[in-house]
């Protein structure tokens, strides 16, 4: 038996599915995102538009992991714009910009 098998799993009831409509060239499609962190990142991407989201916006959050899940699991086009920064530890970071029309589904209207 592995150590992971001994750790109690969280109930999925808390991870309620949040529906979104994703527009594309082939028409609209509905997705349901269940992971709270992924929902948070998708909502931020929608709200911020062309400004996008960077890891600096959410200190301590693995933004890239959520973006990866949105790309792979939900086929949402998200562009990574590489930006340079200066300072003592100069380098680059990614700005994630949503490249599709995504909107949350109004639960009362659904």
Secondary structure, DSSP 8 states (H G I E B T S, - for coil): --HHHHS----GGGS--EEEEEE-TT--EEEEE--HHHHHHHHHHHHHGGG-EEGGGSTT--HHHHHHHHHHHH---EEEEEEEE-STT-EEEEEEEE-SEEEE--TTT-
